[in-house]
Amino acid sequence: MQEHLNDEYVKRAHRDGYRARAAYKLMEIDDKDHLIKPGMTIVDLGATPGSWSQVARQRLKEHGRIIALDILEMSPIPGVDFIQGDFREESVLKQLEEKLNNKPIDLVIADMAPNISGISSVDQANAAYLTELALDFSLKWLKPGGNLLVKVFIGSGFEEIVQNMRTGFEKVATRKPKASRDRSSEVFLLGSHRK
Ligand SMILES: C[S@@+](CC[C@H](N)C(=O)[O-])C[C@H]1O[C@@H](n2cnc3c(N)ncnc32)[C@H](O)[C@@H]1O
């Protein structure tokens, strides 16, 4: 992830002890939507370097569980269970499901972004695939009433993802926090209240 050192949010992240500026995206969304509540079980997909897990851990206030997953290594965060693996692989999904021990989840937060090839149609398809996988996983494992916050890139396939989310959630809304730079085509979709 390229971060510009003179970026206001990068400076804040250094000052506040967060591993990435992405922390402020989750904080802004959570301040508005109150997704994270003590006692919850949360799955963080695409978690490295770990700022969303840091925020989730703080807001759970010692109560609750976080399972984080990423294809890249992540330095340990106390109270966060980490799986290193590719979420597209069946064996990795299985490891995650085993950790859940058949217990449903309250919240899935998914900030996955594939490596960029530079060929926009390929990048868009890869990103949309990760979003779909996060959605499938959430529909299988979220409790009724549970929520999914997932990163999506605006482009072909976006409307289809929104439609698919509508089948599983009472409400689907778009969130574009300030820390998500204007030039970025990323937005976050919030699926509230798993049906
Ligand atoms: C924008 S970063 C996430 C930042 C994180 N939310 C934070 O706050 O620190 C996107 C992450 O998605 C991960 N990722 C991309 N493809 C993945 C895959 N197939 N399986 C698991 N993680 C993946 C990348 O390795 C990267 O760490």
The ligand as a Tripos MOL2 file, in Angstrom:
@<TRIPOS>MOLECULE
LIG
   27    29     1     0     0
SMALL
NO_CHARGES

@<TRIPOS>ATOM
      1 C1         -6.0210   -1.8830    1.7320 C.3       1 LIG1
      2 S1         -5.1680   -3.2600    2.4170 S.3       1 LIG1
      3 C2         -6.0280   -3.5190    3.9350 C.3       1 LIG1
      4 C3         -5.6950   -2.5270    5.0170 C.3       1 LIG1
      5 C4         -6.2790   -2.9200    6.3470 C.3       1 LIG1
      6 N1         -7.7340   -2.8070    6.3530 N.3       1 LIG1
      7 C5         -5.7510   -2.0380    7.4470 C.2       1 LIG1
      8 O1         -6.5260   -1.2420    7.9750 O.co2     1 LIG1
      9 O2         -4.5830   -2.1650    7.8190 O.co2     1 LIG1
     10 C6         -5.7560   -4.5840    1.4280 C.3       1 LIG1
     11 C7         -5.2760   -5.9500    1.8620 C.3       1 LIG1
     12 O3         -5.9560   -6.9610    1.0970 O.3       1 LIG1
     13 C8         -5.0950   -8.0710    1.0540 C.3       1 LIG1
     14 N2         -5.5150   -9.0430    0.0510 N.ar      1 LIG1
     15 C9         -5.5450   -8.8820   -1.2870 C.ar      1 LIG1
     16 N3         -5.9240  -10.0130   -1.8990 N.ar      1 LIG1
     17 C10        -6.1570  -10.9200   -0.9070 C.ar      1 LIG1
     18 C11        -6.5660  -12.2850   -0.9020 C.ar      1 LIG1
     19 N4         -6.8080  -12.9380   -2.0430 N.pl3     1 LIG1
     20 N5         -6.7040  -12.9160    0.2760 N.ar      1 LIG1
     21 C12        -6.4330  -12.2590    1.4310 C.ar      1 LIG1
     22 N6         -6.0380  -10.9710    1.4920 N.ar      1 LIG1
     23 C13        -5.8970  -10.3070    0.3410 C.ar      1 LIG1
     24 C14        -3.7470   -7.4260    0.7450 C.3       1 LIG1
     25 O4         -2.6820   -8.2910    1.0430 O.3       1 LIG1
     26 C15        -3.7790   -6.1750    1.6160 C.3       1 LIG1
     27 O5         -3.1190   -6.3730    2.8370 O.3       1 LIG1
@<TRIPOS>BOND
     1     1     2 1
     2     2     3 1
     3     2    10 1
     4     3     4 1
     5     4     5 1
     6     5     6 1
     7     5     7 1
     8     7     8 2
     9     7     9 1
    10    10    11 1
    11    11    12 1
    12    11    26 1
    13    12    13 1
    14    13    14 1
    15    13    24 1
    16    14    15 ar
    17    14    23 ar
    18    15    16 ar
    19    16    17 ar
    20    17    18 ar
    21    17    23 ar
    22    18    19 1
    23    18    20 ar
    24    20    21 ar
    25    21    22 ar
    26    22    23 ar
    27    24    25 1
    28    24    26 1
    29    26    27 1
@<TRIPOS>SUBSTRUCTURE
     1 LIG1         1 GROUP 0 **** ****
